[in-house]
Amino acid sequence: MQTPAELAALHQANYAATPSLYAAPGRVNLIGEHTDYCDGFVMPAAIDFSTLVAISPRSDGRLLANSINFSQQIDYPLEEFLDTRFAQRRAGARTHWSDYPAGVLWALRERGVDIARGFSLTIVGDVPLGAGLSSSASVEVATAFAVLGALGVEMPLAEIAQLCRRAENAFVGANVGIMDQFVICCGRQDNAVMIDCRSLGYTLAPIPAEVRIVICNSMVKHSVAGGEYNTRRAEIEEGTAILRGHRPEIKALRDATVGDLEHWGAEMPLNVLRRCRHVITEDDRVLAALKAFQDRDLRRFGELMHEAHVSFRDDFEASCREIDILVDLAAKQRGCFGARITGGGFGGCTVNLVAAADTDAFAEAMRAGYLAATGIVAEIYSSRASDGAHAVPLWTGMA
């Protein structure tokens, strides 16, 4: 990936304007999957892969956006492009990389921010695409920070996260929750972030220094824009509506209990019952995982990761053969406290909590074992939790 200095120079050459630079990380979710849109609890961490956006304002009302990763550039009248593309997306047009920054501009306009003068954007990132590490949310948040910075508009971090979520829900068409955008805005170095997705309150959970987050990419791609992800969300909503019919105080599945499922689960199709059971028990696991980190009980945290994966595989039915192979391989490796799928499901990555001293040997064993079992060469990344989105000072970017 280009350095900030290289990106700034490229932007200057293409648009004859000195840019401002902004960065937003990817994220990995340690535990708490498909609970965020149920007003539940999650525990992600920002990671040290990121999207960089260079931006300069325009005066002709156009949007010029250059994606280094896709080797493509768009050039349109801004307002016309947003309205036309929004209509196309509603009609089922395929998702294009430009939908993510365009969606943010659309959401800013809906929020009352004056974007009419237009912008030039240059975008590059090293968050693996389709791996469940929130490359899309990283682009969204980096774009939001860039546009707000260029306009001199201040906005609370939680509001930026909500705005980016609206862009992905209403413009892109993916019914994601708030987790990805929130932790990308509010991440803290060497900490996981336990988020209450109803109140948007959060608790920092220091990750013990003796462990590393190791991410194993199955190389099985997934997309959250439609398909199975939205099907699972519809199933959750169906189950929640049935429970609400008996207990009106259940506003979201976060308010339900396993006891509620025991009473009224027979009214649900079996697939809906299983989806709801995953979410309800996953909320309990996240709260237990926070306590495990606070107690520095890595063994217990790892047990909860395993339980979470089994629930995701069997009740939520959103794993796949390759991911299950990675989880099983990890459980056999020295120094691995726990492993599970991370992200929306149906491919992507596993997250593994591994003793720092064993990370190299762990990575080698995982590559070899996965290749032997599947014929696929896995990409493996070792990471520590990083800070959230931020401006890149010009003197740093041009150094």
C-alpha positions as CSV (number, residue, x, y, z in Angstrom):
1,M,0.0,0.0,0.0
2,Q,1.1,3.6,-0.7
3,T,2.6,5.5,2.2
4,P,0.8,8.7,3.2
5,A,3.5,10.6,1.5
6,E,3.1,8.7,-1.7
7,L,-0.7,9.0,-1.6
8,A,-0.5,12.7,-1.1
9,A,2.0,13.1,-4.0
10,L,-0.3,11.0,-6.3
11,H,-3.3,13.1,-5.3
12,Q,-1.3,16.3,-6.0
13,A,-0.3,15.1,-9.4
14,N,-3.8,14.0,-10.4
15,Y,-5.8,16.9,-9.1
16,A,-3.3,19.8,-8.8
17,A,-4.3,20.3,-5.2
18,T,-2.6,19.7,-1.9
19,P,-4.7,17.2,0.0
20,S,-5.5,16.5,3.6
21,L,-5.1,12.9,4.7
22,Y,-7.2,10.7,7.0
23,A,-6.9,7.1,8.1
24,A,-9.4,4.5,9.4
25,P,-8.5,1.0,10.6
26,G,-10.2,-2.3,9.9
27,R,-11.6,-4.3,12.7
28,V,-11.7,-7.8,14.0
29,N,-14.4,-9.0,16.3
30,L,-13.2,-11.1,19.2
31,I,-16.6,-12.2,20.3
32,G,-20.2,-11.2,19.8
33,E,-21.5,-12.0,16.3
34,H,-24.8,-10.8,14.8
35,T,-25.8,-9.2,18.1
36,D,-25.2,-5.6,17.2
37,Y,-28.4,-5.1,15.2
38,C,-30.2,-6.8,18.1
39,D,-29.2,-4.0,20.5
40,G,-26.8,-6.5,22.1
41,F,-23.2,-6.6,23.1
42,V,-20.1,-7.0,21.0
43,M,-16.3,-7.0,21.7
44,P,-14.3,-5.9,18.6
45,A,-10.9,-4.3,18.3
46,A,-9.5,-2.0,15.7
47,I,-6.5,-3.5,13.9
48,D,-3.4,-2.2,12.2
49,F,-4.7,-2.5,8.7
50,S,-6.3,0.7,7.3
51,T,-7.9,2.8,4.6
52,L,-6.2,6.1,3.7
53,V,-8.1,8.9,2.0
54,A,-6.6,12.0,0.5
55,I,-9.1,14.8,-0.1
56,S,-9.2,18.3,-1.5
57,P,-12.3,20.4,-1.9
58,R,-13.6,21.4,-5.4
59,S,-15.7,24.4,-6.6
60,D,-17.4,22.8,-9.6
61,G,-19.9,20.5,-7.8
62,R,-18.3,17.3,-9.0
63,L,-17.1,14.1,-7.3
64,L,-13.8,12.7,-8.5
65,A,-12.8,9.6,-6.7
66,N,-9.8,7.4,-7.5
67,S,-9.5,3.9,-6.1
68,I,-5.9,2.7,-6.1
69,N,-7.0,-0.8,-5.2
70,F,-9.4,-1.1,-8.0
71,S,-7.4,1.0,-10.5
72,Q,-10.6,3.0,-11.3
73,Q,-11.7,6.6,-11.2
74,I,-15.2,8.1,-11.3
75,D,-16.0,11.7,-12.3
76,Y,-19.6,12.8,-12.0
77,P,-21.7,15.8,-11.0
78,L,-21.9,15.1,-7.3
79,E,-25.6,15.7,-6.6
80,E,-26.7,13.9,-9.8
81,F,-24.5,11.0,-9.1
82,L,-25.8,10.5,-5.6
83,D,-29.4,10.6,-6.7
84,T,-28.9,8.4,-9.7
85,R,-26.8,5.8,-7.9
86,F,-29.2,5.7,-5.0
87,A,-32.1,5.0,-7.4
88,Q,-30.0,2.3,-9.1
89,R,-29.1,0.6,-5.8
90,R,-32.8,0.5,-4.9
91,A,-33.5,-1.2,-8.2
92,G,-30.9,-3.9,-7.4
93,A,-27.9,-2.7,-9.3
94,R,-24.6,-4.4,-8.4
95,T,-22.6,-2.9,-5.6
96,H,-19.6,-0.9,-6.9
97,W,-16.6,0.3,-4.8
98,S,-17.8,3.9,-5.2
99,D,-21.0,3.1,-3.4
100,Y,-19.2,3.2,0.0
101,P,-17.8,6.8,-0.2
102,A,-20.8,7.9,-2.2
103,G,-23.1,6.5,0.5
104,V,-21.3,8.6,3.1
105,L,-21.7,11.7,1.1
106,W,-25.4,10.9,0.6
107,A,-25.8,10.4,4.4
108,L,-24.0,13.6,5.1
109,R,-26.3,15.5,2.7
110,E,-29.3,13.9,4.4
111,R,-27.9,15.0,7.7
112,G,-27.8,18.6,6.4
113,V,-24.1,18.9,5.8
114,D,-23.4,21.1,2.7
115,I,-21.4,19.0,0.3
116,A,-22.5,20.7,-2.9
117,R,-19.2,22.2,-3.9
118,G,-17.7,18.7,-4.5
119,F,-14.5,16.9,-3.7
120,S,-11.5,15.0,-5.1
121,L,-10.7,11.8,-3.3
122,T,-7.9,9.3,-3.6
123,I,-8.5,6.1,-1.7
124,V,-6.2,3.2,-0.9
125,G,-6.3,0.5,1.7
126,D,-4.7,-2.7,2.9
127,V,-7.7,-4.1,4.8
128,P,-8.2,-7.5,3.0
129,L,-11.4,-7.4,0.9
130,G,-14.2,-9.8,1.5
131,A,-12.4,-11.2,4.6
132,G,-14.8,-10.1,7.3
133,L,-12.4,-7.4,8.6
134,S,-14.7,-4.5,7.7
135,S,-12.9,-3.1,4.6
136,S,-16.2,-1.4,3.7
137,A,-16.7,0.3,7.0
138,S,-13.1,1.4,7.0
139,V,-13.7,3.2,3.7
140,E,-16.9,4.7,5.0
141,V,-15.3,6.1,8.2
142,A,-12.2,7.3,6.5
143,T,-14.4,9.1,3.9
144,A,-16.6,10.7,6.6
145,F,-13.5,11.9,8.6
146,A,-12.1,13.3,5.3
147,V,-15.2,15.2,4.2
148,L,-16.0,16.6,7.6
149,G,-12.3,17.6,8.0
150,A,-12.3,19.3,4.6
151,L,-15.4,21.2,5.5
152,G,-14.3,22.1,9.0
153,V,-17.4,20.4,10.5
154,E,-17.2,18.8,13.9
155,M,-19.3,15.8,14.8
156,P,-19.2,13.4,17.8
157,L,-17.6,10.1,17.1
158,A,-20.8,8.1,17.9
159,E,-22.7,10.3,15.4
160,I,-20.1,9.7,12.7
161,A,-20.5,5.9,13.3
162,Q,-24.3,6.1,13.1
163,L,-24.0,8.2,9.9
164,C,-21.7,5.6,8.3
165,R,-24.0,2.8,9.3
166,R,-26.9,4.6,7.7
167,A,-24.9,4.9,4.5
168,E,-24.4,1.1,4.4
169,N,-27.9,0.3,5.4
170,A,-29.9,2.8,3.2
171,F,-27.5,3.5,0.3
172,V,-25.4,0.3,-0.1
173,G,-28.2,-2.0,1.0
174,A,-26.5,-4.1,3.7
175,N,-28.4,-4.4,6.9
176,V,-25.3,-4.2,9.1
177,G,-25.4,-3.1,12.8
178,I,-23.4,-0.4,14.4
179,M,-20.3,-2.4,15.6
180,D,-18.0,-2.0,12.7
181,Q,-18.3,1.7,12.2
182,F,-18.3,2.4,16.0
183,V,-15.1,0.6,16.8
184,I,-13.4,2.0,13.8
185,C,-14.3,5.5,15.1
186,C,-13.5,4.8,18.8
187,G,-10.8,2.1,18.9
188,R,-8.0,2.3,21.4
189,Q,-4.5,0.9,21.1
190,D,-4.0,-2.4,22.9
191,N,-7.7,-2.6,23.9
192,A,-10.7,-4.4,22.8
193,V,-13.9,-2.4,23.1
194,M,-17.0,-3.9,24.7
195,I,-19.9,-2.0,23.1
196,D,-23.5,-1.8,24.3
197,C,-25.1,-1.4,20.9
198,R,-28.3,0.0,22.5
199,S,-26.8,2.9,24.5
200,L,-23.6,3.1,22.5
201,G,-21.8,3.1,25.8
202,Y,-18.6,1.2,25.8
203,T,-16.0,-0.3,28.1
204,L,-12.3,-0.7,27.2
205,A,-11.0,-4.2,27.8
206,P,-7.2,-4.2,27.9
207,I,-5.7,-7.1,26.0
208,P,-3.0,-8.7,28.0
209,A,0.5,-7.9,26.6
210,E,1.5,-11.5,26.4
211,V,-1.0,-12.4,23.7
212,R,-1.5,-11.4,20.0
213,I,-4.5,-11.3,17.8
214,V,-3.8,-13.7,14.9
215,I,-6.1,-13.5,11.9
216,C,-6.3,-16.5,9.5
217,N,-7.9,-15.6,6.1
218,S,-9.6,-18.7,4.7
219,M,-9.5,-16.9,1.2
220,V,-13.2,-17.8,0.9
221,K,-14.8,-14.4,0.0
222,H,-18.0,-13.1,1.3
223,S,-20.2,-10.0,0.9
224,V,-22.6,-8.5,3.4
225,A,-24.5,-6.5,0.7
226,G,-27.5,-8.8,0.5
227,G,-27.7,-12.5,0.4
228,E,-27.3,-14.8,3.4
229,Y,-26.5,-11.9,5.8
230,N,-29.8,-10.2,5.2
231,T,-31.6,-13.5,5.3
232,R,-30.2,-14.1,8.8
233,R,-31.3,-10.7,9.9
234,A,-34.8,-11.3,8.6
235,E,-35.0,-14.6,10.6
236,I,-33.9,-12.8,13.7
237,E,-36.7,-10.2,13.2
238,E,-39.2,-12.9,12.7
239,G,-38.3,-14.6,16.0
240,T,-38.2,-11.3,17.8
241,A,-41.7,-10.4,16.6
242,I,-43.1,-13.8,17.9
243,L,-41.5,-13.2,21.4
244,R,-42.8,-9.6,21.4
245,G,-46.3,-10.9,20.9
246,H,-46.0,-12.5,24.3
247,R,-43.8,-10.0,26.0
248,P,-44.4,-6.5,24.5
249,E,-41.3,-5.1,26.4
250,I,-39.0,-7.1,24.1
251,K,-38.0,-4.2,21.8
252,A,-35.0,-6.2,20.4
253,L,-33.7,-9.7,20.9
254,R,-31.3,-8.3,23.5
255,D,-34.3,-8.1,25.8
256,A,-35.2,-11.8,25.5
257,T,-33.9,-14.8,27.5
258,V,-33.3,-18.5,26.9
259,G,-36.3,-19.0,29.1
260,D,-38.4,-17.1,26.6
261,L,-37.3,-19.5,23.9
262,E,-38.2,-22.4,26.1
263,H,-41.7,-21.0,26.5
264,W,-42.5,-19.8,23.0
265,G,-39.8,-21.2,20.7
266,A,-42.2,-24.0,19.5
267,E,-44.1,-21.2,17.7
268,M,-41.0,-20.5,15.5
269,P,-39.7,-22.4,12.5
270,L,-36.7,-24.4,13.6
271,N,-34.2,-22.2,11.7
272,V,-35.6,-19.1,13.4
273,L,-35.4,-20.7,16.8
274,R,-31.8,-21.5,16.3
275,R,-30.9,-18.0,15.0
276,C,-32.5,-16.5,18.1
277,R,-30.8,-18.9,20.5
278,H,-27.4,-18.0,19.0
279,V,-28.0,-14.3,19.6
280,I,-29.4,-14.6,23.1
281,T,-26.6,-16.9,24.3
282,E,-23.9,-14.8,22.4
283,D,-24.8,-11.7,24.4
284,D,-24.2,-13.7,27.6
285,R,-20.8,-14.8,26.3
286,V,-19.7,-11.3,25.5
287,L,-20.4,-10.2,29.1
288,A,-18.5,-13.2,30.4
289,A,-15.6,-12.5,28.0
290,L,-15.3,-8.9,29.4
291,K,-15.0,-10.3,32.9
292,A,-12.4,-12.9,31.7
293,F,-10.2,-10.1,30.2
294,Q,-10.6,-8.0,33.3
295,D,-9.6,-11.1,35.4
296,R,-6.7,-11.8,32.9
297,D,-8.2,-15.3,32.6
298,L,-7.1,-16.2,29.0
299,R,-8.2,-19.8,29.4
300,R,-11.8,-18.8,30.1
301,F,-11.8,-16.3,27.3
302,G,-10.6,-19.0,24.9
303,E,-13.4,-21.3,26.1
304,L,-16.0,-18.6,25.3
305,M,-14.5,-18.1,21.8
306,H,-14.9,-21.9,21.2
307,E,-18.5,-21.8,22.5
308,A,-19.2,-18.8,20.3
309,H,-17.9,-20.6,17.2
310,V,-20.0,-23.8,17.9
311,S,-23.1,-21.6,18.3
312,F,-22.3,-19.7,15.1
313,R,-21.7,-22.9,13.2
314,D,-24.6,-25.0,14.5
315,D,-27.4,-22.5,15.5
316,F,-26.6,-19.6,13.2
317,E,-25.4,-21.9,10.3
318,A,-23.1,-19.2,9.0
319,S,-19.8,-20.9,9.0
320,C,-18.3,-23.0,6.2
321,R,-16.0,-26.0,5.8
322,E,-12.9,-24.0,5.3
323,I,-13.5,-21.9,8.4
324,D,-14.2,-24.9,10.5
325,I,-11.0,-26.5,9.4
326,L,-9.1,-23.4,10.5
327,V,-10.8,-23.4,13.9
328,D,-10.1,-27.1,14.5
329,L,-6.5,-26.7,13.4
330,A,-6.0,-23.8,15.8
331,A,-7.3,-25.8,18.8
332,K,-4.4,-28.2,18.3
333,Q,-1.6,-25.5,18.3
334,R,0.6,-24.7,21.2
335,G,-0.1,-21.2,22.7
336,C,-3.6,-20.8,21.2
337,F,-6.1,-19.9,23.8
338,G,-9.1,-19.7,21.5
339,A,-10.3,-19.5,17.9
340,R,-13.5,-18.6,16.2
341,I,-15.0,-17.2,13.0
342,T,-15.1,-13.4,12.9
343,G,-17.3,-11.2,10.8
344,G,-20.6,-11.7,9.0
345,G,-20.0,-15.3,8.2
346,F,-20.0,-17.6,5.1
347,G,-16.3,-17.3,4.7
348,G,-13.7,-14.7,5.6
349,C,-11.4,-15.1,8.6
350,T,-10.9,-16.7,11.9
351,V,-9.6,-14.7,14.9
352,N,-7.2,-16.5,17.2
353,L,-5.9,-15.4,20.6
354,V,-2.3,-16.7,20.7
355,A,0.6,-16.4,23.1
356,A,3.0,-13.8,21.7
357,A,6.0,-16.2,22.0
358,D,4.2,-18.8,19.8
359,T,2.8,-16.6,17.0
360,D,5.4,-17.4,14.4
361,A,5.1,-21.2,15.0
362,F,1.4,-20.9,15.1
363,A,1.2,-19.2,11.7
364,E,3.5,-21.7,10.1
365,A,1.5,-24.7,11.4
366,M,-1.7,-23.1,10.3
367,R,-0.5,-22.4,6.8
368,A,0.8,-26.0,6.4
369,G,-2.2,-27.7,7.9
370,Y,-4.8,-25.6,6.0
371,L,-2.9,-26.2,2.7
372,A,-2.8,-29.9,3.3
373,A,-6.5,-30.0,4.1
374,T,-7.9,-27.7,1.4
375,G,-5.2,-27.0,-1.2
376,I,-5.6,-23.3,-0.3
377,V,-2.8,-21.0,0.8
378,A,-4.2,-19.0,3.8
379,E,-3.1,-15.5,4.5
380,I,-2.2,-15.0,8.1
381,Y,-1.8,-11.7,9.9
382,S,-0.6,-11.0,13.4
383,S,-2.0,-7.8,14.8
384,R,-2.3,-5.7,18.0
385,A,-5.3,-3.6,18.7
386,S,-4.9,-0.1,17.3
387,D,-6.4,3.4,17.6
388,G,-9.5,4.4,15.7
389,A,-9.8,6.8,12.8
390,H,-7.7,10.0,12.7
391,A,-6.3,12.7,10.7
392,V,-2.8,12.1,9.3
393,P,-0.9,15.4,9.9
394,L,0.5,16.8,6.7
395,W,4.1,17.0,7.9
396,T,3.8,13.2,8.7
397,G,2.1,12.4,5.5
398,M,4.7,14.2,3.4
399,A,7.7,13.1,5.2
